[in-house]
């Protein structure tokens, strides 16, 4: 298979798709004001080709902040795209769509991946989707798009997750998740007084969450929102840690970007040597996939802001470009199999 990457910082779709021939699967990454027009035009140019899209920044060797990008796979791909609707209430109602697409595309965890763009309620969505994928051992990579809208096959949806089953006819696929944080000290908390619907973390070990965070890190209320770049929370999940970003202060509580439940075990994290960690990820991918035809990644908005503020973003993209054909989207939350994480990078590599 091969990957096409086309970009237009001006939002010119014709410019972004220039040179694209016979795509077998398309991803559209657009801006809010032009999203609807881009979805319609893309379907008009490539009718019937499976496609998904979302609103968000994209990147290859540079970042397109308010334009349009098109990432397409061709020459050896089998794909099917669709949506699960009503994700805020009952995404499982539409699970037969995914089950049919999994069956139609065929494949296994060795050569097939699910890529998704979601509008929200991500943890519930991923649990739902993974019930269909795990039977074949198929992995998932994706993220949350902006403005509460996604697209699939030329139509725009709200309160939905757009997904694509993608099978590499000529080789393997594998997903990766990169975490640039590690545990700070030996702090360990039991969450309580949570509001699952609004992602509110009320108390930690029986004390107001805001006060606990402030007292450990010696920050003011105003500094909490920027300090989360360096010190997010982590939810212990077996041998893994799911990163939880702080969204805002809510009285004596903290509003987060992912759901926290009563009795969840949380730890405090601190930023590690992200440049060395990036090099390790690239080295691992290179060793496991000596020949790569495509790499698609999702980088968190907070990682983008952190890397930009520290003057590392362009270096990061140049280093990722050594993998070959690499492109991706800046998400508002990252998906990895059945896990919804923050401040992470997830990616899928095609042989």
N, C-alpha and C positions, 0 to 999 in steps of 0.2 A: 504493500500500500504506500501511498504518498500523501503528504499534507500540503495544502495551499494556505498561504497567509496573505491577506490583502488588507491594507489599512488606508484610511483617509482622515487625517486630523480635522479636515473641513466638514466632515459628514457627508461626503460625496460617495454614494453607494456605487455608482458606475466606476469610479476610480478604484474603490476597494475590491471590486470583483473583476477588474481588468486582467485578462489572461486566464481566468478560471474556465476550464472546459470539463464537461462530463463529471461533475461531482456526484458522489454517492451518499454523502452526508454533509450537512452544512450547519455551522454555528454562527449566529449573528449577535454581535456585541455592539449595542447602539447607545445613543443618548436619549434623554427623555422626550425632547421636543420632536425628534424625527423618528422615533421608534415605530410608530404606526405606519408611516410612509415607507420606511425601510423594509418592514415585514411584508407589506403588500408588493413592493417592487421586487424583492428577492423571490417571492413565490411566482411572480409574473415571469421573471428571467429564467427560473429553474423549476417549472411546474412539476409537482409530484415527487420532487427529491426530498427525502426526510430531512427535517430541519428543526432546530430549537433555537431560541434567542432570549436575551434578557437585556436590561439596561445596566450599563456599568462601564468602567474604564477597562481598557485592554492594553496588551503589551506584546512586543516581540523584542527587538533590541532598544526600543524606546516606548514610552507610554502615550497612548491616545486617551486624553482625559475627557474630551467632549465631542468626539467624532464618531466614526463607525469602523468596525473591523469585521472581516469575514474569515473564518477558519473552516476549511473544507477538507474532507478525506476523499480520496479517489484511487482508482487502479488497484482494486483488491479489497474492497470493503462491502460487507453486508450490514444494512442498518434499518432500523424502524424507529419512528418517533411518535410521541403521543403525550397526553396529559392525564394527570389525576386531578380532579377538581374538588372543590369544597375542602381544601386542606385544613382550614381552621376548625372544621367540624368533623368530617368523616371521609378522609381520603380513601379508606379501605372500600368504600362503596364502589370505587372505580378500578379495583385491583385486577379485575378480569382483563382489562385492556393491557396491562403490563404482562400478565401471564400469557396472553395470546402473542404478544410481541417477543417475549422470551422464547416461546415455542417456535415462532416463525423464523427468527434469526438463528436459532440453534446455538451450537457452540457450548463452551464450558469456561471455567475460570482461567484456563490456559490461554484462550484466544479472544475472549469477549469481555466487554466492560459496559457498565451503565454510566452515562453522563447526565447530570440533571441540573436544572436551574429552578429555584424555588422562590415563592413570594413570602413565605413565613411558616410558622409552626413546624420548624424543620425537624425537631426531634421526633415528633409523631409521624411525620412524613417518611423519615428514614426507616423507622421501625416498620412501617407499613410496606415500603418498597422492598426492604430486605427479606421479608417473609417469602417473597417470590424469587429473589435472587439466590438466597442461600442454598436452595435445593440443588442448584448447579454449581455452587461455589463461585458465583460471579461477583466481582468487586464493583464498587461504586465510587465515583469522584464527582464532585459538583460544588454548588454554593448558592448563596442567597443573592438574587439580583436586586436592583433598586426600584423604587417607585411602585412596588406592588403589582408589577405586570411582567408576564413572560409570554413567549410565543411558541407555537408548534405548528409546523406544516402550513404556514401562511395565515394563521389565526392568532389573535391576541386573547389572553386569558388573565383574569384576576383571581386571587385566592386559589392558586393552582401550582402544581409542579410540572414543568415540562421535562421530559426525559427522552433519552435515546439509547437504544440497545445497539452497540457497535461491535461487529465481529471482524477481526483481522484475518483475512483468508490466507495470508502468507507468513504468519508467524505468531509469536506470543504477545501478550499484553501483561502489564503488571502495574499496580498502583502503589504510591508512596505517600507518606505523611511526614512533614518536617516540623519538628518542635525546637525552637531556639531558646526555650526556657528550662530551668531546673529548679528543684525545691530550694526555698530559702529557709535556713535553719531547720528546726524540728517542729515548727508550728503545725498543729493538726486540729481541725475544727469540725464540730457537728452543727450543721445548718438547721435553723428553726425559724418560725414566724415567716415562712416564705409565702409568696403569692405566685403560684405557678403561671397563671394567665398573664401576669404582667412582669414576670421574670424578676420579682423582688426578693432580695435576700435580707431578711429582717435581723436575725441574730446569729452570732457565732459563739458557741459554748455558753449560751444564755445571756450574752452581752450584746448591746446594739452593734450591728455590723460596721457601721461607719466609725464608731469610736474604736473598735478593735483595729481596723485598718489604719486609722490615724495614729494611734498610740504606738503601733509597731514600727511604722515607717516615718513617723514624726512629720506629717504633712498637714496642710490646712484643707478645709473643704474644697477650696478652689483648685488645689493641686492634685486632688484625687484623680480627676479625669485624665490628666496627662501622665500621672504616675502609673496608671494601669498599663502603659506601654512597656514599662520596666518591671512592674510587679502585678501581674494579673493573679487571679485565683486559679487553682487547678482542682478538678474533680477526679478522685481516684477511681479508676475503672479497670479492675484487675491489675494487669501489669502495665497498663497505659494510664496516661493522665490527659484528661480533656481540659483544654484551657478555657477559662471563663473571663471575659473582659467586663470591666465596669462601664456602664453606659452613663449613669448620672447618680447624683445624691438624691435620695427621696426621704426627707426628714432625717431620722436616725438610721434609716435603712439604705441599702444600695440597690439600684436597678442595674441589671446585667443584660448582656446580649444573648445569653442562653439560659434555659430554664434551670433553676435550682429547686430541689425538693427538700422537705423536712427530712432530717436524718441523713442527708447526703454527707459524705466525708470529704472535706475540702482541705487543701494545703495552700500555702502562699508560695508563689514562684518568683524567680528573678531572671533577668535577661542574661543569657550566656554569651559566648564568643560566636556571634551569628555568622561572621565571615568564615570561621573554621568549620562550623556546622554545615554551611552551604557547600563548602568544598568537599566535605565528607559525603554529603548527599550526591553530589555530582560524581564523585569517585565510585560510590556504590552502584549508581545507575550504569556507569560506564563498564564496570566489571561484570554486572549481570546482563547487560545488553550491549555487547561489543558493536552490534549493528542496529542503529535506531532509525526508524522512518518518520516518527512523529513523537513529540512530547507536548501534552496539553496540561496546563497547571492552573490552579486557583490560588491566588495570594490574598490574604486578608487585607482589608482597608487599613487596619492599624499597622500591619507590617509595612505597607506602602508608605504610610505617614512616617513611621519610625525610620525606615531606610532613607526616605527623602530628606528628613531633618538632619540625618547624620551623613548625608552626601554619599550614600552607598547604593542608591537605587540603580543608577546607570551601570555601576560596576557589577552589581548583582545580575542584571540582564545580560551583560556581556559574558559573564561567567556561565550563566545558564545556556547561552547561545553556543557554547563549546559542545553541547550535547547534540547540536545539529538543528533540526527544524522544531524550534520551541516557541510557543505562544500561549497566551492565557488571558484570564480575566481577573480583575480586582473584585473580590466578593465582600459581602457583609456578614459572612459566616461561611465556614468551610465544611464540606461533607466528605466523610471517609467511611465507606461501608455503612454501618448503621450508627455512626457517631457524628454528632453535630459539635464542631469545635470552633474556637475563636483564635485569632492571632497566630494562625498556622498557615502552612502551604501544603496543599495536596496536589498530586499530579498522576497522570497515567502515561506510561511509556509503551509505544508500539514498536515491535521488532521490524 
